[in-house]
Amino acid sequence: MELAPISMRAKERAWAVAARQDVALLDQIGRAVGGPFHLVHPESFADNLAAFQQVLRDRQVRGAVYFGKKANKAGTWLREVAELDGSVDVASSPEFVHALANGIRGDDIGVTGAAKSDDLLWLSARHSATVAIDALDELERAIVIAERTKALRVLLRVLPPGAPNSRFGLNPSDLRLALQRCADKRQHLVMDGFSFHLDGYAVEPRAQLAFLLIDQCLEARREGFPASSISIGGGFACSYVDGEDWEAFKTELDPTLFHADKSFSQFYPYHQSPTGADMLDAILQMPVGEGAGDETLAGKLTASEVQLHLEPGRALLDGAGMTVFPVQGFKQNAEHGIVTVAGLSMSLSEQWKNSEFLPTPLLVQQGAPRPQVPVRAAVGGSSCMEYDILTWRKIMFPAAPRHGDLIVYPNTAGYQMDKNETEFHQLALPSKIVVSQHDDRLIWRMDS
């Protein structure tokens, strides 16, 4: 017996509700771009960034919020970062150049990622960016480049003790060697502290590892290094749906909820707490160290005169975008239907991990009225591949979708839009459309 559908209705901000209800606006954009498109809302991004920055001020912690640029390629976010005197985290030369071109100063750029290219290290040195050094051979290449350009500011990335198999970070032995090389080449390297990144979204491990790195900064200062900063990376939680829906989904999870009885090994945790800036506040207020009493991480940072850097991506984009696919057709297969949309499933990047983007897509009906008879359907892309499915879950739509309608996926700005989009079948990538409020209406322009 087939199970009843679960809502999983997305949490939406006011701009997003207004945009998807403005059928004329969506129709106009759709006709202009001739295919699927992404709507992005820079004001929501700015609100998220300002909230993170406010937490640092409220807790009297010096530091910087670096936007994890890999989470979305749009240029409009970078202008908001520049306006708020924020920072940007990049991992490639094109990302670095894009940040510079949108008003981000070089000393407000952090460079992370594995095995950075010589070109990226050269740009970093020329523009006074901070580089997270991930391996000893990378450090040696950085030294060669710094010797012929200018001194390079670095953080030494630490292998998390609880993740010995991680690809990233210096193990204790390599960390000691890296510190020695920084001492040998201190006229070319500015060893400004340490960094790490943890998988998952837990508060306590981040606070505890940050506490340990503060002590490492203090020890490094005794060896003559500036060691003024630590970076705790990203992984700030987001909550896409209500907790009740999320718990119901996990409890009732069954292959019959999905087209072709598909099963999945994991899902992003679509309801979490605390999230965003509240999670940062929880990290800063966490008591740290053995017998720390009431000492918080914020207090330890301030007393030690150590700056805190963080690299949120998804959390800064939460509520700041949606994706719209034109419906190309609908057919009924057995007990449920298949909606085919213009575009490909790779524009919802959760598919890359053999998973599913679970917030429920919404049908925007256009054209002549039709009977409002609910139908259950999965959503497929327009390629010739069986696995080109945007939504395997059987969604309860209020009526049968038809050609000319639109399917709206809410809250897709964080990692979903362009992480692994493809021009398969020579289809153009979906355009990014910047929407903003003008007087009492929404207006739009192409992202540059």
Legacy VTK file of the C-alpha trace (Angstrom):
# vtk DataFile Version 3.0
C-alpha trace
ASCII
DATASET POLYDATA
POINTS 448 float
0.000 0.000 0.000
1.349 3.399 -0.986
2.070 5.835 1.838
0.451 9.252 2.053
2.654 12.136 0.866
4.544 14.220 3.424
4.350 18.001 3.113
7.985 19.154 3.521
6.809 22.657 2.655
9.770 25.022 2.556
10.258 27.946 4.879
10.127 31.017 2.650
10.967 34.668 3.089
8.518 37.392 2.131
10.337 38.311 -1.095
10.242 34.689 -2.264
6.502 34.334 -1.669
5.889 37.621 -3.494
8.087 36.571 -6.420
6.518 33.165 -7.008
3.027 34.645 -6.685
3.859 37.316 -9.279
2.929 35.199 -12.292
3.451 38.103 -14.698
6.995 38.614 -13.418
7.892 34.935 -13.781
6.291 34.761 -17.223
8.229 37.835 -18.367
11.545 36.432 -17.170
10.773 33.016 -18.631
10.039 34.483 -22.059
13.217 36.575 -21.915
15.584 33.719 -21.032
13.783 30.926 -22.898
14.388 28.212 -20.311
14.929 27.536 -16.630
16.328 30.331 -14.462
17.492 31.119 -10.951
16.172 34.066 -8.965
18.645 35.590 -6.498
17.870 38.187 -3.835
20.933 40.125 -2.643
19.062 41.864 0.210
18.455 38.526 1.943
22.134 37.662 1.590
23.075 41.037 3.081
20.720 40.451 6.020
22.374 37.087 6.704
25.899 38.518 6.505
24.998 41.462 8.749
23.560 39.050 11.336
26.847 37.117 11.518
28.831 40.340 11.816
26.498 41.582 14.559
27.136 38.464 16.646
30.881 39.171 16.574
30.240 42.731 17.724
27.773 41.689 20.416
30.270 39.172 21.848
33.118 41.686 21.522
35.118 39.318 19.332
37.383 40.742 16.654
37.247 38.846 13.419
35.904 38.523 9.891
33.115 36.670 8.103
34.383 35.191 4.828
31.667 34.310 2.308
32.383 30.800 0.991
32.151 31.741 -2.692
32.009 28.161 -3.938
28.419 27.930 -2.663
27.125 30.164 -5.494
28.825 31.788 -8.485
26.627 34.910 -8.792
28.438 38.228 -8.740
25.678 40.042 -6.883
26.687 38.484 -3.559
30.180 39.932 -3.854
28.856 43.479 -4.156
26.931 42.969 -0.925
30.088 41.694 0.782
31.959 44.795 -0.399
29.202 47.121 0.828
29.308 45.520 4.288
33.125 45.471 4.476
33.029 41.689 4.566
35.470 39.111 3.235
35.424 36.308 0.674
36.819 32.768 0.741
38.037 31.510 -2.663
39.710 28.337 -3.915
40.689 29.123 -7.521
42.225 31.887 -9.607
38.943 32.692 -11.407
37.176 33.005 -8.040
39.959 35.307 -6.835
39.729 37.515 -9.927
35.919 37.604 -9.740
36.124 38.805 -6.147
38.610 41.549 -7.043
36.439 42.637 -9.985
33.481 43.111 -7.660
35.199 45.387 -5.193
36.710 42.946 -2.688
40.145 44.101 -1.562
42.950 41.552 -1.655
43.521 41.651 2.090
39.840 40.727 2.534
40.271 37.512 0.523
40.993 34.152 2.146
42.326 31.316 -0.009
41.475 27.727 0.896
41.147 24.447 -0.973
43.503 21.587 -1.737
46.862 21.884 -3.544
46.517 25.470 -4.746
47.954 26.358 -8.125
51.074 28.503 -8.410
48.968 31.148 -10.149
46.586 31.289 -7.199
49.485 31.531 -4.731
51.031 34.322 -6.838
47.767 36.288 -6.889
47.496 35.821 -3.131
50.968 37.206 -2.531
50.497 40.132 -4.913
47.186 41.143 -3.347
48.000 40.443 0.333
45.419 37.670 0.703
45.584 35.082 3.496
46.311 31.507 2.393
45.384 28.393 4.376
48.367 26.077 3.860
47.228 22.474 3.608
50.401 20.459 2.948
54.178 20.677 3.227
54.777 20.652 -0.521
52.252 23.473 -0.924
54.167 25.419 1.715
57.432 24.971 -0.225
55.827 26.258 -3.438
54.393 29.209 -1.490
57.893 30.033 -0.178
59.367 30.062 -3.708
56.603 32.401 -4.926
56.848 34.686 -1.877
60.616 34.974 -2.313
60.152 36.553 -5.753
57.028 38.633 -5.048
56.263 39.810 -1.502
55.681 38.297 1.914
52.705 35.938 1.999
50.302 35.772 4.946
49.405 32.180 5.851
47.320 30.145 8.254
48.396 26.549 8.868
45.442 24.242 8.386
45.222 21.612 11.116
44.019 18.059 10.583
41.051 17.686 12.985
41.870 15.101 15.681
38.498 13.436 15.141
38.955 13.113 11.364
42.289 11.326 10.810
41.263 10.215 7.298
40.409 13.693 6.040
42.124 14.825 2.853
42.702 18.235 4.390
44.998 19.591 7.069
48.482 19.038 8.489
48.921 16.141 10.900
50.844 16.914 14.132
54.196 15.857 12.691
53.761 17.887 9.500
52.481 20.836 11.520
55.743 20.933 13.507
57.753 20.837 10.282
55.582 23.577 8.772
56.165 25.820 11.791
59.916 25.264 11.477
59.828 26.204 7.783
57.795 29.333 8.609
60.477 30.235 11.164
63.260 29.617 8.624
61.500 31.832 6.047
59.886 34.397 8.318
61.082 37.248 6.076
58.870 35.802 3.312
56.031 34.182 5.274
53.777 35.798 7.869
52.481 32.883 9.954
49.282 34.481 11.198
47.662 31.508 12.929
45.769 28.286 12.310
42.616 27.040 10.624
40.394 23.982 10.407
37.185 22.775 8.850
34.840 20.181 10.357
32.179 18.144 8.592
28.721 18.191 10.139
26.961 20.985 11.982
27.723 20.422 15.669
28.514 23.378 17.923
30.700 21.816 20.623
33.467 20.275 18.449
34.025 23.624 16.731
34.280 25.464 20.034
36.638 22.884 21.538
38.999 22.752 18.553
38.996 26.563 18.360
39.994 26.617 22.045
42.964 24.354 21.322
44.078 26.521 18.411
43.996 29.650 20.582
46.547 27.952 22.838
48.599 27.058 19.759
48.534 30.724 18.736
49.838 31.723 22.155
52.613 29.151 21.919
53.497 30.304 18.400
53.769 33.902 19.600
56.412 32.798 22.070
58.350 31.574 19.022
58.079 35.024 17.437
55.147 34.491 15.054
52.274 37.036 14.842
49.713 34.207 15.230
46.819 36.635 15.577
43.959 34.625 14.006
42.180 31.307 13.835
39.623 30.206 11.252
36.908 27.716 12.153
35.794 27.218 8.547
32.169 26.785 7.525
29.450 24.253 8.228
26.898 26.650 9.705
23.530 24.935 9.769
20.401 25.927 7.844
16.809 24.852 8.390
14.708 24.466 5.257
11.496 22.924 6.632
9.560 22.720 9.893
10.755 20.233 12.474
7.430 18.382 12.505
7.609 17.685 8.761
11.250 16.629 8.981
10.610 14.177 11.825
7.573 12.774 10.009
9.633 12.275 6.868
12.407 10.437 8.710
9.888 8.269 10.561
7.867 7.343 7.474
10.759 7.112 5.006
10.068 4.294 2.593
11.057 3.606 -1.045
7.384 3.728 -2.111
7.465 7.494 -1.498
9.773 7.805 -4.508
9.520 7.144 -8.229
10.767 3.649 -9.153
10.968 2.820 -5.421
14.312 4.583 -5.300
16.187 4.540 -1.997
18.812 6.947 -0.684
21.651 6.455 1.769
21.576 9.976 3.218
19.913 13.374 3.120
21.001 16.822 4.176
19.450 17.524 7.629
16.675 19.819 6.378
15.676 20.893 9.881
18.334 21.893 12.416
18.896 24.132 15.409
20.702 26.412 16.041
21.228 27.808 12.557
23.151 30.595 10.857
24.218 33.463 13.072
22.551 31.810 16.076
24.917 28.866 15.634
27.887 31.226 15.654
26.563 32.770 18.869
26.211 29.294 20.401
29.829 28.489 19.463
31.079 31.712 21.020
29.100 31.155 24.219
30.236 27.545 24.637
32.309 26.979 27.813
35.704 25.677 26.724
38.558 23.703 28.192
38.785 21.401 31.173
37.579 23.103 34.326
36.857 26.236 32.307
33.938 27.167 34.539
32.136 30.093 32.998
34.897 30.923 30.491
33.440 31.000 27.004
35.156 30.771 23.666
34.348 34.462 23.124
36.033 35.328 26.409
39.066 33.212 25.573
39.420 34.863 22.149
39.184 38.356 23.616
41.546 37.689 26.516
44.089 36.124 24.140
43.717 38.882 21.523
43.027 36.295 18.840
40.761 37.160 15.914
38.109 34.702 14.747
37.604 34.001 11.056
34.714 31.924 9.725
33.689 30.830 6.237
29.903 30.350 5.917
28.565 29.688 2.435
25.153 28.054 2.526
24.176 29.956 5.696
24.749 33.342 4.035
22.619 32.235 1.065
19.770 30.839 3.165
16.477 32.250 1.872
18.240 34.219 -0.876
17.274 32.331 -4.031
14.923 29.997 -5.886
14.987 28.037 -9.134
12.232 28.026 -11.767
11.734 25.335 -14.417
9.174 25.616 -17.268
6.948 22.559 -17.599
7.308 20.831 -20.958
4.871 17.999 -20.436
3.060 15.626 -18.089
2.035 12.003 -18.341
0.458 9.497 -16.007
2.457 6.369 -15.262
0.662 3.723 -13.193
-0.343 5.273 -9.863
1.675 8.496 -10.256
2.651 10.922 -12.977
5.889 12.269 -14.416
6.362 15.988 -15.004
9.059 16.821 -17.540
10.620 20.267 -17.252
12.963 22.277 -19.435
16.386 21.861 -17.882
18.400 19.170 -16.155
18.560 17.642 -12.705
22.186 18.764 -12.404
20.827 22.242 -11.653
19.744 20.812 -8.282
23.136 19.720 -7.095
21.997 17.400 -4.320
21.809 14.788 -7.096
25.620 14.843 -7.196
25.644 13.016 -3.884
22.982 10.507 -4.951
20.559 12.327 -2.695
17.408 14.411 -3.034
16.582 18.092 -2.529
13.573 17.581 -0.277
11.783 20.957 0.155
8.590 20.578 -1.858
8.559 22.179 -5.330
5.564 24.379 -6.093
3.391 24.500 -9.214
2.645 27.893 -10.767
-0.327 27.380 -13.086
-0.643 29.490 -16.215
-3.165 29.734 -19.003
-6.830 28.792 -18.961
-8.381 27.442 -15.753
-8.352 23.673 -15.319
-9.961 21.193 -12.934
-8.196 21.322 -9.548
-7.837 17.586 -9.108
-4.690 16.743 -7.111
-2.139 14.442 -8.737
1.034 12.836 -7.438
4.087 13.118 -9.645
7.859 12.994 -9.776
9.745 15.648 -11.746
12.155 14.719 -14.514
14.594 16.709 -16.631
14.503 17.061 -20.399
17.470 14.814 -21.204
17.307 11.283 -22.590
18.663 9.724 -19.379
16.470 7.663 -17.056
18.316 9.049 -14.030
17.748 12.706 -15.016
15.246 13.242 -12.202
14.968 16.529 -10.301
12.554 15.127 -7.707
12.191 11.374 -7.186
9.744 11.956 -4.351
6.130 11.796 -5.489
4.850 15.319 -4.944
1.154 16.067 -4.478
0.400 18.859 -6.955
-2.989 20.668 -6.772
-3.693 19.926 -10.442
-2.079 18.116 -13.335
0.857 20.238 -14.549
0.760 21.166 -18.211
2.969 22.782 -20.852
3.518 26.448 -20.016
3.284 26.047 -16.238
6.284 26.622 -13.987
7.777 24.462 -11.243
9.429 26.533 -8.495
12.088 25.053 -6.213
12.445 27.228 -3.093
15.656 28.203 -1.285
18.173 26.832 -3.779
20.874 29.529 -3.598
23.133 27.562 -1.244
25.003 24.946 -3.307
21.979 23.824 -5.345
22.061 26.263 -8.266
25.409 25.856 -9.939
27.575 23.388 -8.071
27.505 20.918 -10.966
25.348 22.386 -13.705
26.122 21.073 -17.165
25.481 22.016 -20.812
24.595 18.408 -21.684
22.546 18.269 -24.931
24.060 21.738 -25.616
21.435 23.248 -23.361
22.333 26.678 -22.012
22.938 26.944 -18.273
20.037 28.578 -16.417
20.413 32.352 -16.134
20.734 34.047 -12.755
18.198 36.837 -12.346
18.628 39.441 -9.611
15.298 40.553 -8.134
14.806 43.548 -5.875
12.017 45.710 -4.526
11.264 48.981 -6.323
8.459 51.010 -4.759
5.623 48.480 -4.452
6.784 45.948 -7.035
9.591 43.515 -7.803
11.973 44.336 -10.647
14.648 42.194 -12.226
17.965 42.264 -14.063
20.535 39.747 -15.232
23.350 38.957 -12.820
26.713 40.155 -14.110
LINES 1 449
448 0 1 2 3 4 5 6 7 8 9 10 11 12 13 14 15 16 17 18 19 20 21 22 23 24 25 26 27 28 29 30 31 32 33 34 35 36 37 38 39 40 41 42 43 44 45 46 47 48 49 50 51 52 53 54 55 56 57 58 59 60 61 62 63 64 65 66 67 68 69 70 71 72 73 74 75 76 77 78 79 80 81 82 83 84 85 86 87 88 89 90 91 92 93 94 95 96 97 98 99 100 101 102 103 104 105 106 107 108 109 110 111 112 113 114 115 116 117 118 119 120 121 122 123 124 125 126 127 128 129 130 131 132 133 134 135 136 137 138 139 140 141 142 143 144 145 146 147 148 149 150 151 152 153 154 155 156 157 158 159 160 161 162 163 164 165 166 167 168 169 170 171 172 173 174 175 176 177 178 179 180 181 182 183 184 185 186 187 188 189 190 191 192 193 194 195 196 197 198 199 200 201 202 203 204 205 206 207 208 209 210 211 212 213 214 215 216 217 218 219 220 221 222 223 224 225 226 227 228 229 230 231 232 233 234 235 236 237 238 239 240 241 242 243 244 245 246 247 248 249 250 251 252 253 254 255 256 257 258 259 260 261 262 263 264 265 266 267 268 269 270 271 272 273 274 275 276 277 278 279 280 281 282 283 284 285 286 287 288 289 290 291 292 293 294 295 296 297 298 299 300 301 302 303 304 305 306 307 308 309 310 311 312 313 314 315 316 317 318 319 320 321 322 323 324 325 326 327 328 329 330 331 332 333 334 335 336 337 338 339 340 341 342 343 344 345 346 347 348 349 350 351 352 353 354 355 356 357 358 359 360 361 362 363 364 365 366 367 368 369 370 371 372 373 374 375 376 377 378 379 380 381 382 383 384 385 386 387 388 389 390 391 392 393 394 395 396 397 398 399 400 401 402 403 404 405 406 407 408 409 410 411 412 413 414 415 416 417 418 419 420 421 422 423 424 425 426 427 428 429 430 431 432 433 434 435 436 437 438 439 440 441 442 443 444 445 446 447
